[in-house]
Amino acid sequence: MRALRFQRELFHRAMELDRNYIAPRYPDAYLEGSPFEYYSEDVAEEMIGYAEEVLNFVKRMAERLAGD
C-alpha cells in the first residue's frame, strides 16, 4: 500500500478541527462561561472551510487508491 502524502497546512487544519470538536459540546468544558461565548460565526465558517478541505483531500485520496 502506498503512503499518503499531504501538505503540512492540511494537517494543521485537521488538528484545529479536532481542538474545536469536543469543547463546544460540553457545558463544563471551560472554566468560565458557556461554550457559545468562545465561538463566533467567523470561527464556525473557518472550521467549515477547514472541514471541506479535509473532506476533499480524503475524496481525492480514496479515488486515487481505488485506482490502484
Residue pairs with C-beta under 8 A, 6 or more apart in sequence:
2 65
2 68
4 61
6 57
10 53
10 54
10 57
13 50
13 53
13 54
14 50
14 54
16 47
16 50
17 47
17 50
17 51
17 54
20 39
20 43
20 47
22 29
23 29
23 30
23 35
23 38
24 35
24 36
24 38
24 39
25 35
26 35
27 34
27 35
29 35
30 37
30 38
